[in-house]
């Protein structure tokens, strides 16, 4: 195992700083397929719209009762 030192002179026994620099210098990682778009905000929007419709329907039902 090589004894490497980081930029501040700290001991880096795993050499992770050198591996990270090699990864960054290599460029962007190549992905086999594009990552899917996150569905979180879309699901939250749908739940919000359904909640608003339920509240409006409940208020209308109470007003007409």
PyMOL commands that set and color helices and strands:
alter all, ss='L'
color gray80, all
select helices_A, chain A and resi 16-26+40-64
alter helices_A, ss='H'
color red, helices_A
select strands_A, chain A and resi 4-5+11-12
alter strands_A, ss='S'
color yellow, strands_A
deselect
rebuild
show_as cartoon
